[in-house]
Amino acid sequence: MFKCLYVFMVNPIIKIQNLSVTYNLGRSNEANVLKNINSEIYPEEYIIFFGPSGCGKSTLLYTIAGLEVPTQGKVIANGKDLQSLSEKELINFHLFYTGMIFQAYHLIPSLTVEDNILLPQIFAKVSLFKRKAKAKDLMKRFGLFEFRKRKPSMLSGGQQQRVAIARALINESPILLADEPVGNLDSKNADIFLDLLEELNKKDKKTIIHVTHNPRDLPRANRIFYMKDGQIIREVVNTEKVSLDKMSQEKISELERLAQAYPYLTESRLRSKLILNNLIFPFDIEAQQKIEETIDNYIVGKISKTKLFEKLDNPTEKGGANLYAQRAKNLTEKISKLAEKMKIVKTQQDSPSTPLKNKAVEIRTHLLDNYQGNISFEQAKRLNEFLSLRIIGKLKKDELEKLLDMPLKSGGMGLNRRTAKNFSRQIELILIK
């Protein structure tokens, strides 16, 4: 992922470091929902995490909110790692630092509009007089005062979402987290609600972190993080929204201009366009597309320089760009020189699985699929190490059992004695087969 060319003059309000979330760790249905996420969010920004359903954006939001525990990495808010907070500190974080807005509203159906809005103040132990006054101000601001005694079922979807936003604001949290907040609204009410979010960002100086799969929401954000398969694949700055009093802006790069023009392309494809735009030859659209695809394959390491030339030289019916040999040769040289200059050619060679690794994974999966408890990432890592050593004979059965039983801090896996003995027995049975 390429970095945007902006230098922020303030400290981040949220810092995400090497964040991964894995469900069913070590089991056959293990799912890597987030993979090594790194990002910083600054005060008073409007951020959007954008991507298709299932890409991990909501999980990322819940992890930022402290509602999901990472398998690896950290979320640092207000200078503190959320995992280091005590239960009381985490409750205070939820009450006073973040406000949450959900797609499904999550209003309590038995409470009135006013009482739903008041609820966070009750948990914060604010006096009745003060919380009533705050709720009144918010209800008037969002056009809800005349509905204050109604139950949520008597409101429209847009009105319910306004109640939700008032509830999120009543404790004056600096951060608003919005999970697909307009997913259940028609286009008119969606626009009204998104206008409210922008107003809260601009006038109330709230930091907005908004998750969406709808591309029409994107122009509202200062920065957009594009997500796919649990990873941030690109970060794009909306230059129309950049606040110059918060950031010192350098000239935006040509690569970022392309990213804004083609927001759904991969980074390597964007770089392919950039290289193509720097070449002097005139090509028709079909040839240009073929050349671009070929450059893309070269950048990500799928083809060599020799193959690059062949693809450019080959006729269309053979999947090539149908250039003359000399032109293909010249173009190959220009592409390789530009790519080398930009340092963007990658060799994508995943290390092949070894029989040892496969056997260790097979045994680990068998053990954990039949294990009722939960294990941490560190425990899973230790188990893999011990299994590998046992398979190659560097650990004896009794030594393995001791390591499985030994506490983590002492170099073991930290299981109880009965589980360690059971694991050891199952490992030996598998190894005999």
C-alpha positions as CSV (number, residue, x, y, z in Angstrom):
1,M,0.0,0.0,0.0
2,F,1.4,3.4,-0.9
3,K,1.4,6.2,1.6
4,C,-0.4,9.5,0.9
5,L,1.8,12.5,0.6
6,Y,0.5,14.4,3.6
7,V,2.3,15.2,6.9
8,F,0.0,15.4,9.8
9,M,0.9,18.0,12.4
10,V,-0.9,16.4,15.3
11,N,-0.7,13.0,17.1
12,P,-3.1,10.3,16.0
13,I,-6.3,9.8,18.1
14,I,-6.3,6.1,17.1
15,K,-3.2,4.0,16.2
16,I,-3.6,0.5,14.7
17,Q,-0.4,-1.6,14.8
18,N,0.0,-5.0,13.1
19,L,-3.6,-5.9,13.9
20,S,-4.9,-9.3,13.1
21,V,-8.1,-11.1,14.1
22,T,-8.5,-14.8,13.6
23,Y,-11.7,-16.7,14.5
24,N,-11.5,-20.4,15.6
25,L,-7.7,-20.2,15.9
26,G,-5.9,-23.4,15.0
27,R,-9.1,-25.3,14.0
28,S,-10.1,-26.6,10.6
29,N,-12.6,-23.7,10.2
30,E,-9.9,-21.1,11.2
31,A,-10.8,-17.7,9.5
32,N,-8.3,-14.9,9.2
33,V,-10.7,-11.9,9.3
34,L,-8.1,-9.2,9.6
35,K,-4.5,-9.5,8.5
36,N,-1.7,-7.2,9.7
37,I,-3.6,-3.9,9.6
38,N,-1.6,-0.7,10.2
39,S,-3.1,2.7,10.2
40,E,-3.3,6.0,12.1
41,I,-6.4,8.2,12.4
42,Y,-6.2,11.8,13.4
43,P,-8.4,14.1,15.5
44,E,-11.3,15.7,13.5
45,E,-10.8,13.5,10.5
46,Y,-13.7,11.8,8.6
47,I,-12.4,8.3,7.7
48,I,-14.2,5.6,5.7
49,F,-13.3,2.0,5.6
50,F,-14.7,0.8,2.3
51,G,-15.1,-2.7,0.8
52,P,-17.4,-5.5,0.0
53,S,-19.4,-7.5,2.5
54,G,-17.1,-10.0,4.4
55,C,-13.9,-8.0,3.8
56,G,-13.4,-7.4,7.6
57,K,-14.3,-3.7,7.8
58,S,-16.9,-4.1,10.5
59,T,-14.6,-6.4,12.5
60,L,-12.0,-3.7,12.3
61,L,-14.5,-1.1,13.5
62,Y,-15.4,-3.3,16.5
63,T,-11.8,-3.9,17.3
64,I,-11.2,-0.1,17.3
65,A,-14.2,0.2,19.6
66,G,-12.7,-2.3,22.0
67,L,-15.6,-4.7,21.4
68,E,-13.4,-7.3,19.6
69,V,-10.1,-8.6,21.0
70,P,-7.3,-8.8,18.5
71,T,-5.4,-12.1,18.0
72,Q,-2.2,-10.1,17.3
73,G,-1.3,-6.4,17.3
74,K,-2.7,-3.4,19.1
75,V,-5.3,-0.6,19.0
76,I,-3.9,2.4,20.8
77,A,-6.5,5.1,21.7
78,N,-5.6,8.2,23.6
79,G,-2.1,6.8,24.1
80,K,-3.3,3.5,25.7
81,D,-3.4,0.0,24.3
82,L,-7.0,-1.1,24.7
83,Q,-5.9,-4.6,25.7
84,S,-4.0,-3.2,28.7
85,L,-7.2,-1.5,30.1
86,S,-8.9,-2.8,33.2
87,E,-12.6,-3.7,33.0
88,K,-13.5,-0.3,34.6
89,E,-11.2,1.6,32.2
90,L,-12.7,-0.1,29.2
91,I,-16.2,0.8,30.3
92,N,-15.1,4.4,30.7
93,F,-13.6,4.2,27.2
94,H,-16.9,3.1,25.8
95,L,-18.8,5.7,27.8
96,F,-16.7,8.8,27.2
97,Y,-14.3,8.2,24.3
98,T,-16.4,6.6,21.6
99,G,-20.0,6.7,20.4
100,M,-21.4,3.8,18.3
101,I,-24.0,4.0,15.6
102,F,-25.2,0.7,14.1
103,Q,-27.1,-0.1,10.9
104,A,-29.9,-1.8,12.9
105,Y,-30.1,1.2,15.3
106,H,-30.2,-1.1,18.5
107,L,-32.6,1.1,20.3
108,I,-34.4,-0.4,23.4
109,P,-38.0,-0.9,22.2
110,S,-39.6,-0.6,25.6
111,L,-38.0,2.9,26.2
112,T,-39.1,6.2,24.9
113,V,-37.0,8.3,22.5
114,E,-35.9,10.5,25.5
115,D,-35.0,7.5,27.7
116,N,-33.0,5.8,24.9
117,I,-31.0,9.0,24.5
118,L,-30.5,9.4,28.2
119,L,-29.2,5.8,28.8
120,P,-25.5,6.5,28.5
121,Q,-25.8,9.4,30.9
122,I,-27.5,7.1,33.5
123,F,-24.5,4.7,33.2
124,A,-22.2,7.7,33.6
125,K,-24.1,8.6,36.8
126,V,-24.9,12.1,35.6
127,S,-27.6,13.9,37.7
128,L,-31.2,13.8,36.4
129,F,-31.3,17.6,35.9
130,K,-28.1,17.6,33.8
131,R,-28.9,14.6,31.6
132,K,-32.5,15.8,30.9
133,A,-31.1,19.2,29.8
134,K,-28.5,17.5,27.5
135,A,-31.1,15.2,26.0
136,K,-33.5,18.1,25.4
137,D,-30.8,20.0,23.5
138,L,-30.0,17.0,21.3
139,M,-33.6,16.2,20.6
140,K,-34.2,19.8,19.5
141,R,-31.1,19.8,17.3
142,F,-32.1,16.6,15.5
143,G,-35.8,17.3,15.2
144,L,-36.9,14.7,17.8
145,F,-38.3,16.8,20.6
146,E,-41.9,16.4,19.6
147,F,-41.4,12.6,19.4
148,R,-39.7,12.4,22.8
149,K,-42.4,10.3,24.5
150,R,-42.8,7.8,21.6
151,K,-41.4,4.3,21.4
152,P,-38.9,3.4,18.6
153,S,-41.6,1.3,16.8
154,M,-43.6,4.5,16.3
155,L,-40.7,6.2,14.4
156,S,-39.5,6.0,10.8
157,G,-36.1,4.5,10.0
158,G,-34.5,8.0,9.6
159,Q,-35.9,9.1,12.9
160,Q,-34.7,6.0,14.7
161,Q,-31.2,6.6,13.3
162,R,-31.3,10.2,14.5
163,V,-32.2,8.9,18.0
164,A,-29.2,6.6,17.7
165,I,-26.8,9.4,16.8
166,A,-28.2,11.6,19.7
167,R,-27.5,8.7,22.1
168,A,-24.0,8.3,20.7
169,L,-23.3,12.0,21.3
170,I,-24.8,12.6,24.7
171,N,-21.6,11.8,26.6
172,E,-19.7,14.1,24.3
173,S,-17.3,11.4,23.0
174,P,-14.7,12.7,20.6
175,I,-15.0,9.7,18.3
176,L,-18.1,8.5,16.4
177,L,-18.0,5.0,15.0
178,A,-20.6,4.3,12.3
179,D,-21.2,0.7,11.1
180,E,-23.1,0.9,7.7
181,P,-25.3,3.6,9.4
182,V,-27.5,4.2,6.3
183,G,-27.9,0.6,5.2
184,N,-31.5,0.4,6.3
185,L,-32.5,3.9,5.0
186,D,-33.9,5.1,1.7
187,S,-31.7,7.4,-0.4
188,K,-33.4,10.6,0.9
189,N,-33.0,9.7,4.6
190,A,-29.5,8.3,3.9
191,D,-28.4,11.7,2.5
192,I,-29.9,13.6,5.5
193,F,-28.1,11.3,7.9
194,L,-24.8,11.5,6.1
195,D,-25.2,15.3,6.1
196,L,-25.5,15.1,9.9
197,L,-22.3,13.1,10.1
198,E,-20.5,15.7,8.0
199,E,-21.9,18.5,10.2
200,L,-20.7,16.7,13.3
201,N,-17.3,16.4,11.8
202,K,-17.0,20.0,10.6
203,K,-18.8,22.0,13.3
204,D,-18.6,19.8,16.3
205,K,-15.0,18.6,15.5
206,K,-15.9,14.9,16.0
207,T,-13.6,12.3,14.5
208,I,-15.8,10.1,12.3
209,I,-14.9,6.5,11.5
210,H,-17.4,5.2,9.0
211,V,-17.7,1.7,7.5
212,T,-19.6,1.3,4.2
213,H,-19.8,-0.9,1.1
214,N,-21.6,1.9,-0.8
215,P,-19.3,4.0,-3.1
216,R,-21.6,7.0,-3.0
217,D,-20.6,7.7,0.6
218,L,-16.9,8.1,-0.4
219,P,-16.8,11.8,-1.3
220,R,-17.7,12.7,2.3
221,A,-14.4,11.4,3.8
222,N,-11.0,13.0,4.2
223,R,-9.4,9.6,3.7
224,I,-10.7,6.3,2.4
225,F,-9.1,2.9,3.3
226,Y,-10.0,0.3,0.7
227,M,-10.3,-3.2,2.2
228,K,-10.3,-6.6,0.6
229,D,-9.9,-10.1,2.2
230,G,-9.1,-8.7,5.6
231,Q,-6.4,-6.2,4.5
232,I,-6.2,-2.5,3.6
233,I,-5.1,-2.6,0.0
234,R,-5.0,1.1,-0.6
235,E,-5.4,4.5,1.1
236,V,-6.7,7.5,-0.9
237,V,-6.9,11.1,0.2
238,N,-9.9,13.1,-0.9
239,T,-8.1,16.4,-1.8
240,E,-11.3,18.3,-2.0
241,K,-11.9,17.7,1.7
242,V,-8.3,18.0,3.1
243,S,-8.2,20.7,5.8
244,L,-5.2,22.8,5.2
245,D,-5.1,24.2,8.7
246,K,-4.5,20.7,10.0
247,M,-2.1,19.3,7.4
248,S,0.8,20.7,5.4
249,Q,0.0,19.6,1.9
250,E,2.7,18.7,-0.6
251,K,1.9,18.4,-4.3
252,I,-0.2,15.3,-4.8
253,S,1.6,12.6,-6.7
254,E,0.5,11.4,-10.1
255,L,0.0,8.0,-8.6
256,E,-2.6,9.4,-6.1
257,R,-4.3,11.2,-8.9
258,L,-4.8,7.9,-10.7
259,A,-5.9,6.3,-7.4
260,Q,-8.7,8.9,-7.1
261,A,-9.6,8.5,-10.8
262,Y,-9.7,4.7,-10.5
263,P,-10.6,3.9,-6.9
264,Y,-11.2,0.1,-7.4
265,L,-8.0,-0.8,-9.2
266,T,-5.2,-2.7,-7.3
267,E,-2.1,-0.8,-6.5
268,S,0.0,-2.7,-9.1
269,R,-2.6,-1.9,-11.7
270,L,-2.5,1.8,-10.8
271,R,1.3,1.7,-11.1
272,S,0.9,0.0,-14.5
273,K,-1.2,2.9,-15.6
274,L,1.4,5.3,-14.4
275,I,4.1,3.6,-16.4
276,L,1.9,3.5,-19.5
277,N,1.2,7.3,-19.1
278,N,4.9,7.9,-19.1
279,L,5.5,6.1,-22.4
280,I,5.5,8.1,-25.6
281,F,4.0,5.6,-28.0
282,P,0.4,6.1,-29.2
283,F,-1.7,3.0,-28.8
284,D,-5.4,2.2,-29.5
285,I,-7.6,1.2,-26.5
286,E,-7.4,-2.6,-27.1
287,A,-3.6,-2.5,-27.3
288,Q,-3.3,-0.2,-24.3
289,Q,-5.4,-2.6,-22.2
290,K,-3.2,-5.6,-23.3
291,I,0.0,-3.6,-22.5
292,E,-1.4,-2.5,-19.1
293,E,-2.3,-6.1,-18.2
294,T,1.2,-7.3,-19.2
295,I,2.9,-4.5,-17.2
296,D,0.7,-5.5,-14.2
297,N,1.8,-9.1,-14.5
298,Y,5.5,-8.0,-14.7
299,I,5.2,-5.7,-11.7
300,V,3.7,-8.4,-9.4
301,G,6.3,-10.9,-10.6
302,K,4.1,-13.3,-12.6
303,I,6.2,-12.9,-15.7
304,S,9.9,-12.3,-16.4
305,K,11.4,-9.5,-18.6
306,T,11.7,-12.1,-21.4
307,K,8.1,-13.0,-21.1
308,L,7.1,-9.4,-21.0
309,F,8.8,-8.9,-24.4
310,E,7.0,-12.0,-25.8
311,K,3.6,-10.8,-24.6
312,L,4.1,-7.4,-26.2
313,D,5.4,-8.9,-29.5
314,N,2.8,-11.8,-29.8
315,P,-0.2,-11.3,-32.1
316,T,-3.6,-10.7,-30.6
317,E,-4.8,-14.2,-31.2
318,K,-2.0,-15.5,-29.0
319,G,-3.0,-13.1,-26.2
320,G,-0.3,-10.5,-27.0
321,A,-0.4,-6.8,-27.7
322,N,0.5,-7.3,-31.4
323,L,3.4,-4.8,-31.5
324,Y,6.2,-5.0,-34.0
325,A,9.3,-6.8,-32.6
326,Q,11.4,-3.6,-32.5
327,R,8.7,-1.6,-30.8
328,A,8.1,-4.5,-28.3
329,K,11.8,-4.6,-27.6
330,N,12.0,-0.8,-27.0
331,L,8.9,-0.8,-24.9
332,T,10.2,-3.8,-22.8
333,E,13.3,-1.8,-22.0
334,K,11.4,1.3,-21.1
335,I,9.0,-0.6,-18.9
336,S,11.8,-2.5,-17.0
337,K,13.8,0.7,-16.5
338,L,10.9,2.7,-15.2
339,A,9.8,-0.2,-13.0
340,E,13.4,-0.5,-11.6
341,K,13.6,3.2,-11.1
342,M,10.3,3.2,-9.2
343,K,11.4,0.0,-7.3
344,I,8.1,-1.6,-7.7
345,V,8.8,-5.0,-9.3
346,K,8.0,-7.8,-6.8
347,T,8.8,-11.4,-6.9
348,Q,5.9,-13.3,-5.5
349,Q,7.2,-16.6,-4.5
350,D,5.3,-18.2,-1.7
351,S,7.5,-20.6,0.2
352,P,6.2,-24.1,-0.6
353,S,4.8,-26.2,2.1
354,T,7.1,-28.8,3.4
355,P,6.0,-32.3,4.5
356,L,7.1,-31.4,8.1
357,K,5.0,-28.2,8.1
358,N,2.0,-30.1,6.6
359,K,2.2,-32.8,9.2
360,A,2.5,-30.3,12.0
361,V,-0.6,-28.4,10.7
362,E,-2.5,-31.7,10.3
363,I,-1.8,-32.7,13.9
364,R,-2.5,-29.3,15.3
365,T,-5.9,-29.1,13.5
366,H,-6.9,-32.5,14.7
367,L,-6.0,-31.6,18.3
368,L,-7.8,-28.2,18.3
369,D,-10.9,-29.3,16.4
370,N,-11.6,-31.7,19.3
371,Y,-10.6,-29.2,22.0
372,Q,-13.4,-27.4,23.8
373,G,-11.4,-24.5,25.2
374,N,-9.8,-21.4,23.5
375,I,-6.2,-20.8,22.8
376,S,-4.2,-17.7,22.1
377,F,-2.1,-16.9,19.1
378,E,1.1,-17.5,21.1
379,Q,-0.2,-20.9,22.3
380,A,-0.9,-21.9,18.7
381,K,2.6,-20.8,17.7
382,R,4.2,-22.8,20.5
383,L,2.1,-25.9,19.6
384,N,3.4,-25.7,16.1
385,E,7.0,-25.4,17.3
386,F,6.7,-28.4,19.6
387,L,4.9,-30.6,17.0
388,S,7.7,-29.9,14.5
389,L,10.4,-30.8,17.0
390,R,8.5,-34.0,18.0
391,I,8.0,-35.0,14.4
392,I,11.8,-34.8,13.6
393,G,12.7,-36.6,16.9
394,K,14.2,-33.6,18.7
395,L,11.6,-33.9,21.5
396,K,10.7,-37.1,23.3
397,K,7.1,-37.9,24.3
398,D,7.6,-37.0,28.0
399,E,9.5,-33.8,27.1
400,L,6.7,-32.8,24.8
401,E,4.1,-33.4,27.5
402,K,6.1,-31.3,30.0
403,L,6.3,-28.4,27.5
404,L,2.5,-28.6,26.8
405,D,1.9,-28.4,30.5
406,M,4.6,-25.7,31.3
407,P,3.3,-22.1,31.6
408,L,3.7,-19.7,28.7
409,K,6.1,-17.4,30.6
410,S,8.4,-20.4,31.2
411,G,8.5,-21.3,27.5
412,G,5.7,-23.9,27.4
413,M,2.1,-23.9,26.0
414,G,0.3,-23.3,29.2
415,L,-2.2,-26.1,29.1
416,N,-3.4,-27.9,32.3
417,R,-1.9,-31.2,33.1
418,R,-4.8,-33.3,32.0
419,T,-5.1,-31.6,28.6
420,A,-1.3,-31.8,28.1
421,K,-1.4,-35.5,28.7
422,N,-4.4,-36.0,26.4
423,F,-2.7,-33.9,23.6
424,S,0.5,-35.9,24.0
425,R,-1.3,-39.2,23.8
426,Q,-3.2,-38.2,20.6
427,I,0.0,-36.9,19.0
428,E,1.7,-40.2,19.5
429,L,-1.2,-42.1,18.1
430,I,-1.2,-39.9,14.9
431,L,2.6,-40.3,14.5
432,I,2.4,-44.1,14.7
433,K,-0.1,-44.2,11.8
